Amino acid sequence: MHSPQEALSSLEEKGLLRSLRQISSPSPPKVVINDHELINFSSNDYLGLSQHPALVEAASKAIRDYGTGSTASRLVCGSLDLFHRLEEQIASGKKTEAALTFANGYATAMGTIPALVGKNDTIILDKLAHACLIDAAKLSGATLRIFPHNDLNKLAKLLNSSKGRTLIVTESVFSMDGDLCPLADIVSLKEKYGALLLLDEAHSVGVLGPNGHGLAEELGLQEKIDFQMGTMGKALGSAGGYLAASRAWIDLLINKARSFIYSTAPPPAQAAASLAALKILVSPEGAEKRRTLLSLCRLFDSPTPIVPRIIGENDEAIAASINLFKKGFLVPAIRYPTVPRGTARLRITLSSSHTVPQISELLKAL
């Protein structure tokens, strides 16, 4: 049996060793690390809401009114009105009958997918789907089939041969590549073969759609998607995950999603901040932030605020990230297993808080 130190040494030799980097004084889009101020191009705070006065005040008021913790799971201790109001707002924006919130996006996937499918069923998953979706699919016990990224022909073949209840799982905006799924075509295939579709909108909520509710809203497809998953921890500047669906499916999750049933509910302040963010999302201020963000994306010729720069080798990606750090930019190096081997990259993320001069300086440094 290898010791922890041997395992760590092996990771270091492969350029895969990770460590935590302590930051202080976050003030989007800047951050301080070891007294060194950097322009932050690593955050998923796409609309710069994490420090927004309305969210800060909503969270502060919730602490004053409800205290700092929920003290138990919602099924045991009672379900605070804040969570019900938040779920009603999510369902309204997603055009579904109901929604259920979880502590975070990972917990959402891990609770939802095993509750929807199991042994004798089939999950068909995009190869570049997020780790939480992969882990949840494996946990479910369903037969797992993978289709090459956005490959509709392979998806159709897998649908044609699937057994039991079939669940297609994909993302609207892929977290490490920043590209979009061909959602309209996937919806057509799921209807043709009688499958269910779970769409993870984690990186498109706040960014796409006339009201910022994501790619499904932008394409007018929300009512044709069985399960809309997302998070409040990125563009909404708060924390927590959610699943929006029909009332019957949500009632089933309340009874079967283990990460919901057996977890203490999130702090009330988290729900209050998320409610404030949703209010901003559909306001003129939210629309202006989205316009600003998408105009900055065009400077990179990117449809989304996730801009990958593929380098290939781990050591070279790390070196590039360090060089940018020295020039005043926080841009992370992303390596296997987050991305496939041989595709190590810089992952640049944009925010409406960034300025054109800041991006121009980054482009020069790149």
Secondary structure per residue as TSV (DSSP state, phi and psi in degrees):
chain	resnum	aa	ss	phi	psi
A	1	M	-	360.0	129.7
A	2	H	-	-74.4	142.1
A	3	S	-	-76.5	162.1
A	4	P	H	-56.0	-39.7
A	5	Q	H	-65.7	-37.1
A	6	E	H	-64.4	-41.4
A	7	A	H	-64.5	-40.1
A	8	L	H	-66.1	-40.0
A	9	S	H	-64.0	-38.9
A	10	S	H	-63.8	-42.7
A	11	L	H	-61.8	-41.3
A	12	E	H	-64.0	-40.6
A	13	E	H	-62.5	-31.2
A	14	K	T	-90.0	1.2
A	15	G	T	71.7	27.6
A	16	L	-	-116.1	5.9
A	17	L	-	-73.8	132.5
A	18	R	-	-118.2	153.9
A	19	S	-	-147.6	160.3
A	20	L	-	-83.4	138.4
A	21	R	-	-113.2	116.2
A	22	Q	-	-77.5	129.3
A	23	I	-	-118.6	161.9
A	24	S	E	-145.3	161.3
A	25	S	E	52.0	52.6
A	26	P	E	-65.7	128.0
A	27	S	E	-144.9	86.5
A	28	P	T	-45.9	133.7
A	29	P	T	-97.9	29.2
A	30	K	E	-111.5	157.8
A	31	V	E	-148.6	153.6
A	32	V	E	-114.7	126.9
A	33	I	E	-127.7	117.9
A	34	N	T	52.4	48.0
A	35	D	T	64.4	16.0
A	36	H	E	-112.3	113.9
A	37	E	E	-80.4	130.8
A	38	L	E	-127.7	151.4
A	39	I	E	-84.8	123.5
A	40	N	E	-87.5	109.9
A	41	F	-	-113.2	33.1
A	42	S	S	-121.0	-8.7
A	43	S	-	-87.3	151.0
A	44	N	-	-94.4	16.8
A	45	D	-	-80.7	66.8
A	46	Y	T	-61.2	-29.6
A	47	L	T	-105.3	4.3
A	48	G	-	64.8	31.2
A	49	L	-	-87.5	-11.4
A	50	S	T	-63.2	-22.2
A	51	Q	T	-114.6	14.4
A	52	H	-	-66.4	134.1
A	53	P	H	-55.3	-34.5
A	54	A	H	-67.4	-38.3
A	55	L	H	-71.2	-41.5
A	56	V	H	-61.9	-43.7
A	57	E	H	-68.0	-40.4
A	58	A	H	-62.8	-42.4
A	59	A	H	-66.3	-41.8
A	60	S	H	-63.5	-43.0
A	61	K	H	-63.8	-39.4
A	62	A	H	-64.0	-36.5
A	63	I	H	-65.0	-42.5
A	64	R	H	-64.4	-38.2
A	65	D	H	-84.2	-36.3
A	66	Y	H	-115.8	-11.4
A	67	G	-	89.3	-171.9
A	68	T	S	-93.7	-17.0
A	69	G	-	-140.5	160.1
A	70	S	-	-87.9	-14.7
A	71	T	-	75.2	-18.1
A	72	A	S	-168.1	177.9
A	73	S	-	-69.6	158.8
A	74	R	H	-67.3	-26.7
A	75	L	H	-78.4	-20.0
A	76	V	H	-96.1	-48.9
A	77	C	H	-98.6	-3.7
A	78	G	-	99.3	150.5
A	79	S	-	-107.7	111.3
A	80	L	-	-60.1	144.4
A	81	D	H	-58.1	-30.7
A	82	L	H	-57.9	-41.8
A	83	F	H	-67.4	-37.9
A	84	H	H	-66.7	-41.5
A	85	R	H	-63.2	-41.3
A	86	L	H	-63.0	-45.1
A	87	E	H	-66.2	-34.9
A	88	E	H	-64.5	-40.9
A	89	Q	H	-67.0	-40.4
A	90	I	H	-63.1	-48.0
A	91	A	H	-60.3	-40.1
A	92	S	H	-62.1	-45.9
A	93	G	H	-66.7	-32.6
A	94	K	H	-88.8	-4.2
A	95	K	T	59.4	43.2
A	96	T	S	-118.9	168.8
A	97	E	S	-73.3	-29.2
A	98	A	E	-158.4	171.5
A	99	A	E	-151.0	160.0
A	100	L	E	-135.8	133.6
A	101	T	E	-101.9	150.6
A	102	F	E	-127.5	173.4
A	103	A	S	-63.7	-34.4
A	104	N	S	-162.9	177.2
A	105	G	H	-64.7	-38.9
A	106	Y	H	-61.7	-45.5
A	107	A	H	-63.9	-32.4
A	108	T	H	-62.0	-50.3
A	109	A	H	-62.8	-45.9
A	110	M	H	-67.4	-27.2
A	111	G	H	-86.0	-38.1
A	112	T	H	-75.0	-55.5
A	113	I	H	-61.8	-45.5
A	114	P	H	-66.1	-19.5
A	115	A	H	-80.4	-21.7
A	116	L	H	-90.4	-37.4
A	117	V	-	-135.9	159.9
A	118	G	-	-156.9	-155.6
A	119	K	T	-54.3	139.5
A	120	N	T	80.0	-0.8
A	121	D	-	-105.7	175.5
A	122	T	E	-132.0	135.1
A	123	I	E	-113.0	130.1
A	124	I	E	-115.2	117.7
A	125	L	E	-124.1	135.3
A	126	D	E	-64.1	138.6
A	127	K	T	-58.3	-29.8
A	128	L	T	-99.2	16.9
A	129	A	-	-63.7	153.2
A	130	H	-	-62.1	153.1
A	131	A	H	-55.2	-36.4
A	132	C	H	-64.1	-34.8
A	133	L	H	-72.0	-39.1
A	134	I	H	-64.6	-48.5
A	135	D	H	-61.8	-41.3
A	136	A	H	-66.6	-39.0
A	137	A	H	-62.6	-42.5
A	138	K	H	-65.1	-40.0
A	139	L	H	-65.5	-29.4
A	140	S	H	-65.3	-27.7
A	141	G	-	85.5	-3.6
A	142	A	S	-72.7	158.3
A	143	T	E	-66.0	127.1
A	144	L	E	-104.0	124.4
A	145	R	E	-121.8	137.7
A	146	I	E	-114.4	133.7
A	147	F	E	-112.1	142.8
A	148	P	-	-53.6	149.8
A	149	H	T	-49.0	118.1
A	150	N	T	59.3	23.9
A	151	D	-	-88.1	99.0
A	152	L	H	-70.0	-33.7
A	153	N	H	-63.2	-44.6
A	154	K	H	-68.0	-38.3
A	155	L	H	-59.1	-44.4
A	156	A	H	-62.2	-41.1
A	157	K	H	-64.3	-41.0
A	158	L	H	-67.8	-38.0
A	159	L	H	-63.9	-37.7
A	160	N	H	-65.6	-26.1
A	161	S	T	-111.9	7.7
A	162	S	-	-73.5	156.5
A	163	K	-	-120.6	148.7
A	164	G	S	67.7	-161.8
A	165	R	S	-64.3	130.7
A	166	T	E	-114.7	127.7
A	167	L	E	-119.6	117.9
A	168	I	E	-86.0	133.7
A	169	V	E	-126.7	123.5
A	170	T	E	-152.4	177.9
A	171	E	E	-116.8	153.0
A	172	S	S	-78.9	-47.7
A	173	V	B	-119.6	123.4
A	174	F	-	-81.2	131.9
A	175	S	T	-68.2	-25.2
A	176	M	T	-108.1	-12.3
A	177	D	T	-114.2	-21.5
A	178	G	-	73.7	8.0
A	179	D	-	-93.5	171.4
A	180	L	B	-105.0	151.6
A	181	C	-	-81.9	153.3
A	182	P	-	-78.7	74.1
A	183	L	H	-62.2	-43.4
A	184	A	H	-60.4	-40.8
A	185	D	H	-68.9	-38.0
A	186	I	H	-65.6	-40.7
A	187	V	H	-61.2	-42.2
A	188	S	H	-61.2	-41.9
A	189	L	H	-68.0	-40.8
A	190	K	H	-65.6	-34.6
A	191	E	H	-71.2	-39.0
A	192	K	H	-62.1	-40.7
A	193	Y	H	-101.4	4.5
A	194	G	T	68.3	33.0
A	195	A	-	-93.9	170.8
A	196	L	E	-102.8	154.7
A	197	L	E	-128.5	125.5
A	198	L	E	-109.2	120.0
A	199	L	E	-112.6	120.7
A	200	D	E	-90.1	112.4
A	201	E	-	-100.4	22.2
A	202	A	T	-50.7	-43.2
A	203	H	T	-100.9	7.3
A	204	S	T	-113.1	-20.3
A	205	V	T	-63.9	132.1
A	206	G	T	91.0	-20.2
A	207	V	T	-106.6	-45.0
A	208	L	S	-115.2	158.9
A	209	G	S	95.9	148.9
A	210	P	T	-59.8	-28.7
A	211	N	T	-113.9	13.0
A	212	G	S	77.4	18.6
A	213	H	-	-91.8	3.6
A	214	G	-	117.0	-175.8
A	215	L	H	-64.5	-40.3
A	216	A	H	-59.8	-39.6
A	217	E	H	-67.1	-42.4
A	218	E	H	-58.8	-35.7
A	219	L	T	-95.5	0.4
A	220	G	T	67.9	34.2
A	221	L	-	-114.6	7.0
A	222	Q	G	-56.2	-40.2
A	223	E	G	-76.3	-5.0
A	224	K	G	-103.8	2.3
A	225	I	-	-107.4	128.4
A	226	D	S	-70.9	-41.7
A	227	F	E	-135.9	115.2
A	228	Q	E	-105.5	114.4
A	229	M	E	-105.9	151.3
A	230	G	E	-168.4	-172.6
A	231	T	E	-142.5	151.7
A	232	M	S	-97.7	2.6
A	233	G	S	-92.1	6.5
A	234	K	S	-117.1	-102.4
A	235	A	T	-62.9	-24.0
A	236	L	T	-83.9	-4.7
A	237	G	S	70.2	10.9
A	238	S	S	-118.7	-125.7
A	239	A	-	-162.3	160.6
A	240	G	-	112.3	155.1
A	241	G	E	-119.2	169.4
A	242	Y	E	-151.5	159.8
A	243	L	E	-132.5	123.2
A	244	A	E	-109.7	131.9
A	245	A	E	-164.4	-166.6
A	246	S	-	-70.1	162.0
A	247	R	H	-59.7	-39.6
A	248	A	H	-65.0	-43.2
A	249	W	H	-65.8	-40.8
A	250	I	H	-65.3	-40.1
A	251	D	H	-62.3	-36.6
A	252	L	H	-65.0	-41.9
A	253	L	H	-62.7	-39.0
A	254	I	H	-58.3	-29.8
A	255	N	H	-97.1	-15.4
A	256	K	H	-127.5	-16.9
A	257	A	-	-78.5	104.2
A	258	R	H	-65.0	-33.3
A	259	S	H	-70.9	-17.6
A	260	F	H	-87.7	-47.4
A	261	I	H	-64.5	-42.0
A	262	Y	T	-105.6	21.5
A	263	S	S	-118.2	140.1
A	264	T	-	-59.3	137.0
A	265	A	-	-61.3	150.3
A	266	P	-	-60.4	163.1
A	267	P	-	-59.5	142.8
A	268	P	H	-55.2	-35.1
A	269	A	H	-59.8	-31.7
A	270	Q	H	-64.0	-44.8
A	271	A	H	-66.0	-39.3
A	272	A	H	-64.6	-43.0
A	273	A	H	-64.3	-38.9
A	274	S	H	-64.6	-39.3
A	275	L	H	-62.3	-41.3
A	276	A	H	-63.8	-38.9
A	277	A	H	-65.8	-41.3
A	278	L	H	-63.5	-35.0
A	279	K	H	-64.5	-42.2
A	280	I	H	-65.7	-37.8
A	281	L	H	-54.2	-40.3
A	282	V	T	-96.9	7.2
A	283	S	S	-93.0	167.7
A	284	P	H	-56.8	-35.0
A	285	E	H	-62.4	-42.6
A	286	G	H	-63.7	-41.7
A	287	A	H	-62.7	-40.0
A	288	E	H	-66.7	-39.5
A	289	K	H	-62.4	-41.1
A	290	R	H	-64.6	-41.6
A	291	R	H	-62.0	-43.7
A	292	T	H	-61.3	-46.3
A	293	L	H	-60.2	-47.8
A	294	L	H	-68.2	-29.1
A	295	S	H	-67.9	-34.6
A	296	L	H	-70.9	-35.9
A	297	C	H	-59.6	-36.4
A	298	R	H	-65.4	-23.2
A	299	L	T	-65.9	-22.9
A	300	F	T	-103.6	5.4
A	301	D	T	54.2	44.0
A	302	S	-	-120.5	140.4
A	303	P	S	-76.7	-12.4
A	304	T	S	-138.8	168.5
A	305	P	S	-79.1	8.0
A	306	I	E	-101.5	116.3
A	307	V	E	-123.7	104.2
A	308	P	E	-86.1	144.3
A	309	R	E	-121.0	99.5
A	310	I	E	-70.7	128.4
A	311	I	E	-113.2	-42.8
A	312	G	E	115.8	-75.3
A	313	E	S	-85.7	144.3
A	314	N	H	-59.4	-49.4
A	315	D	H	-62.2	-37.2
A	316	E	H	-70.0	-36.9
A	317	A	H	-66.3	-41.8
A	318	I	H	-62.6	-43.4
A	319	A	H	-62.1	-40.8
A	320	A	H	-64.4	-40.4
A	321	S	H	-64.0	-41.3
A	322	I	H	-64.8	-41.2
A	323	N	H	-62.8	-40.6
A	324	L	H	-66.4	-36.6
A	325	F	H	-58.9	-44.3
A	326	K	H	-64.8	-25.2
A	327	K	T	-92.7	3.5
A	328	G	T	97.9	19.7
A	329	F	E	-125.0	132.6
A	330	L	E	-96.9	102.8
A	331	V	-	-132.1	115.0
A	332	P	-	-77.4	150.8
A	333	A	E	-91.7	125.3
A	334	I	E	-107.5	128.5
A	335	R	-	-131.0	173.8
A	336	Y	T	-57.8	141.2
A	337	P	T	-91.6	5.5
A	338	T	T	-65.2	-35.0
A	339	V	S	-127.7	161.1
A	340	P	-	-60.4	153.0
A	341	R	T	-55.0	141.8
A	342	G	T	81.4	4.4
A	343	T	-	-124.4	29.7
A	344	A	E	-53.7	144.8
A	345	R	E	-152.7	166.0
A	346	L	E	-90.4	133.9
A	347	R	E	-112.9	105.6
A	348	I	E	-94.3	128.5
A	349	T	E	-122.1	138.2
A	350	L	-	-105.2	154.9
A	351	S	-	-135.7	152.6
A	352	S	T	-64.6	-13.1
A	353	S	T	-77.3	-19.4
A	354	H	-	-69.0	156.0
A	355	T	-	-110.5	160.0
A	356	V	H	-60.7	-43.4
A	357	P	H	-59.4	-38.4
A	358	Q	H	-63.1	-41.4
A	359	I	H	-70.6	-36.9
A	360	S	H	-61.2	-40.3
A	361	E	H	-65.5	-39.4
A	362	L	H	-63.2	-44.3
A	363	L	H	-61.1	-38.8
A	364	K	H	-63.0	-44.3
A	365	A	H	-65.6	-37.2
A	366	L	-	-63.8	360.0
